[in-house]
Amino acid sequence: MTPPLAHAGHVLIELPIYLGPVVLLVVWFKLNDWRERRKRERE
């Protein structure tokens, strides 16, 4: 008897749900850091 193989369809749907907020936070912090460095360079 062969075990059933799972497909990646459920991963493609769940991955953005769980990793989306994490990615958005990382992008937000990087953008904020970039803006602060530019602001300090102008002063």
The first five atom37 places (N, CA, C, CB, O) and aatype in JSON, in Angstrom:
{
  "aatype": [12, 16, 14, 14, 10, 0, 8, 0, 7, 8, 19, 10, 9, 6, 10, 14, 9, 18, 10, 7, 14, 19, 19, 10, 10, 19, 19, 17, 13, 11, 10, 2, 3, 17, 1, 6, 1, 1, 11, 1, 6, 1, 6],
  "atom_mask": [
    [1, 1, 1, 1, 1],
    [1, 1, 1, 1, 1],
    [1, 1, 1, 1, 1],
    [1, 1, 1, 1, 1],
    [1, 1, 1, 1, 1],
    [1, 1, 1, 1, 1],
    [1, 1, 1, 1, 1],
    [1, 1, 1, 1, 1],
    [1, 1, 1, 0, 1],
    [1, 1, 1, 1, 1],
    [1, 1, 1, 1, 1],
    [1, 1, 1, 1, 1],
    [1, 1, 1, 1, 1],
    [1, 1, 1, 1, 1],
    [1, 1, 1, 1, 1],
    [1, 1, 1, 1, 1],
    [1, 1, 1, 1, 1],
    [1, 1, 1, 1, 1],
    [1, 1, 1, 1, 1],
    [1, 1, 1, 0, 1],
    [1, 1, 1, 1, 1],
    [1, 1, 1, 1, 1],
    [1, 1, 1, 1, 1],
    [1, 1, 1, 1, 1],
    [1, 1, 1, 1, 1],
    [1, 1, 1, 1, 1],
    [1, 1, 1, 1, 1],
    [1, 1, 1, 1, 1],
    [1, 1, 1, 1, 1],
    [1, 1, 1, 1, 1],
    [1, 1, 1, 1, 1],
    [1, 1, 1, 1, 1],
    [1, 1, 1, 1, 1],
    [1, 1, 1, 1, 1],
    [1, 1, 1, 1, 1],
    [1, 1, 1, 1, 1],
    [1, 1, 1, 1, 1],
    [1, 1, 1, 1, 1],
    [1, 1, 1, 1, 1],
    [1, 1, 1, 1, 1],
    [1, 1, 1, 1, 1],
    [1, 1, 1, 1, 1],
    [1, 1, 1, 1, 1]
  ],
  "atom_positions": [
    [[0.85, -1.17, 0.0], [0.0, 0.0, 0.0], [0.9, 1.25, 0.0], [-0.97, -0.01, 1.23], [1.81, 1.36, 0.82]],
    [[0.64, 2.18, -0.92], [1.43, 3.4, -1.0], [0.75, 4.52, -0.21], [1.64, 3.83, -2.48], [-0.47, 4.66, -0.26]],
    [[1.53, 5.3, 0.52], [0.92, 6.41, 1.27], [0.49, 7.51, 0.32], [1.91, 6.96, 2.32], [1.14, 7.75, -0.7]],
    [[-0.6, 8.19, 0.63], [-1.04, 9.29, -0.24], [-0.05, 10.45, -0.18], [-2.46, 9.77, 0.16], [0.44, 10.81, 0.89]],
    [[0.23, 11.02, -1.32], [1.14, 12.16, -1.4], [0.32, 13.45, -1.4], [2.04, 12.07, -2.66], [-0.64, 13.59, -2.15]],
    [[0.73, 14.37, -0.55], [0.03, 15.65, -0.48], [0.48, 16.55, -1.62], [0.28, 16.33, 0.89], [1.62, 16.46, -2.07]],
    [[-0.38, 17.4, -2.06], [-0.02, 18.35, -3.12], [0.31, 19.7, -2.48], [-1.18, 18.49, -4.15], [0.0, 19.93, -1.31]],
    [[0.91, 20.57, -3.23], [1.37, 21.86, -2.7], [0.3, 22.93, -2.78], [2.61, 22.31, -3.44], [0.57, 24.09, -2.45]],
    [[-0.9, 22.6, -3.21], [-1.95, 23.6, -3.36], [-2.32, 24.26, -2.05], [0.0, 0.0, 0.0], [-2.52, 25.48, -2.01]],
    [[-2.41, 23.48, -0.99], [-2.76, 24.08, 0.3], [-1.64, 24.96, 0.83], [-3.1, 23.0, 1.32], [-1.91, 25.92, 1.54]],
    [[-0.41, 24.65, 0.5], [0.73, 25.46, 0.95], [0.71, 26.81, 0.26], [2.06, 24.73, 0.69], [0.99, 27.83, 0.88]],
    [[0.37, 26.83, -1.02], [0.35, 28.09, -1.76], [-0.72, 29.04, -1.24], [0.13, 27.81, -3.24], [-0.61, 30.25, -1.4]],
    [[-1.75, 28.49, -0.62], [-2.81, 29.34, -0.07], [-2.47, 29.76, 1.36], [-4.17, 28.6, -0.11], [-2.68, 30.91, 1.73]],
    [[-1.94, 28.83, 2.16], [-1.67, 29.13, 3.56], [-0.39, 29.93, 3.76], [-1.6, 27.85, 4.35], [-0.29, 30.67, 4.74]],
    [[0.56, 29.8, 2.89], [1.84, 30.49, 3.06], [1.68, 32.01, 3.12], [2.77, 30.13, 1.93], [2.24, 32.62, 4.03]],
    [[0.95, 32.65, 2.2], [0.78, 34.1, 2.32], [-0.02, 34.51, 3.56], [0.08, 34.64, 1.08], [0.18, 35.61, 4.09]],
    [[-0.9, 33.64, 4.03], [-1.7, 33.98, 5.2], [-0.82, 34.05, 6.43], [-2.83, 32.94, 5.41], [-0.96, 34.96, 7.25]],
    [[0.1, 33.1, 6.58], [0.93, 33.06, 7.77], [2.21, 33.89, 7.63], [1.29, 31.64, 8.09], [2.65, 34.5, 8.6]],
    [[2.8, 33.92, 6.45], [4.04, 34.65, 6.27], [3.82, 36.08, 5.79], [4.92, 33.93, 5.29], [4.74, 36.9, 5.87]],
    [[2.65, 36.4, 5.31], [2.36, 37.74, 4.82], [2.6, 38.82, 5.86], [0.0, 0.0, 0.0], [3.31, 39.78, 5.58]],
    [[2.03, 38.69, 7.06], [2.27, 39.72, 8.08], [3.74, 39.83, 8.48], [1.44, 39.43, 9.3], [4.23, 40.92, 8.75]],
    [[4.44, 38.71, 8.52], [5.86, 38.74, 8.87], [6.65, 39.49, 7.81], [6.42, 37.3, 9.04], [7.5, 40.32, 8.13]],
    [[6.37, 39.21, 6.55], [7.06, 39.89, 5.46], [6.74, 41.39, 5.47], [6.67, 39.27, 4.1], [7.63, 42.21, 5.26]],
    [[5.5, 41.73, 5.72], [5.12, 43.14, 5.77], [5.83, 43.87, 6.91], [3.61, 43.27, 5.94], [6.25, 45.01, 6.73]],
    [[5.97, 43.23, 8.06], [6.68, 43.87, 9.16], [8.16, 44.07, 8.84], [6.54, 43.04, 10.42], [8.72, 45.12, 9.15]],
    [[8.78, 43.08, 8.22], [10.19, 43.21, 7.86], [10.38, 44.34, 6.86], [10.73, 41.88, 7.28], [11.3, 45.14, 6.99]],
    [[9.5, 44.4, 5.86], [9.59, 45.48, 4.86], [9.36, 46.82, 5.52], [8.57, 45.26, 3.73], [10.05, 47.79, 5.2]],
    [[8.4, 46.91, 6.44], [8.12, 48.16, 7.13], [9.33, 48.63, 7.93], [6.91, 48.0, 8.06], [9.69, 49.81, 7.87]],
    [[9.97, 47.72, 8.67], [11.14, 48.11, 9.47], [12.31, 48.51, 8.59], [11.56, 46.96, 10.39], [13.02, 49.47, 8.91]],
    [[12.52, 47.81, 7.49], [13.61, 48.18, 6.58], [13.35, 49.54, 5.95], [13.79, 47.11, 5.49], [14.27, 50.36, 5.83]],
    [[12.12, 49.78, 5.54], [11.77, 51.07, 4.94], [11.93, 52.2, 5.95], [10.34, 51.04, 4.41], [12.43, 53.26, 5.61]],
    [[11.51, 51.97, 7.18], [11.62, 52.98, 8.21], [13.09, 53.26, 8.52], [10.88, 52.53, 9.48], [13.48, 54.41, 8.7]],
    [[13.91, 52.22, 8.57], [15.34, 52.4, 8.81], [15.98, 53.19, 7.68], [16.03, 51.04, 8.97], [16.82, 54.06, 7.92]],
    [[15.61, 52.89, 6.44], [16.15, 53.59, 5.27], [15.76, 55.07, 5.32], [15.63, 52.94, 3.96], [16.58, 55.94, 5.03]],
    [[14.51, 55.35, 5.67], [14.05, 56.74, 5.75], [14.78, 57.5, 6.86], [12.53, 56.79, 6.0], [15.13, 58.66, 6.67]],
    [[15.01, 56.86, 7.99], [15.73, 57.51, 9.09], [17.17, 57.81, 8.7], [15.69, 56.63, 10.35], [17.69, 58.88, 9.04]],
    [[17.83, 56.9, 8.0], [19.21, 57.14, 7.58], [19.28, 58.31, 6.6], [19.82, 55.88, 6.93], [20.18, 59.14, 6.69]],
    [[18.33, 58.37, 5.66], [18.31, 59.49, 4.71], [18.06, 60.81, 5.43], [17.22, 59.25, 3.64], [18.65, 61.84, 5.08]],
    [[17.19, 60.78, 6.44], [16.89, 61.98, 7.19], [18.12, 62.46, 7.96], [15.73, 61.74, 8.16], [18.4, 63.66, 8.0]],
    [[18.87, 61.53, 8.55], [20.09, 61.9, 9.27], [21.17, 62.41, 8.32], [20.62, 60.69, 10.06], [21.94, 63.31, 8.68]],
    [[21.24, 61.85, 7.13], [22.25, 62.32, 6.15], [21.97, 63.74, 5.68], [22.3, 61.38, 4.94], [22.9, 64.49, 5.4]],
    [[20.71, 64.1, 5.6], [20.35, 65.45, 5.15], [20.64, 66.5, 6.21], [18.89, 65.51, 4.76], [20.85, 67.67, 5.88]],
    [[20.65, 66.11, 7.46], [20.86, 67.09, 8.55], [22.29, 67.44, 8.74], [20.31, 66.57, 9.84], [22.62, 68.25, 9.61]]
  ]
}
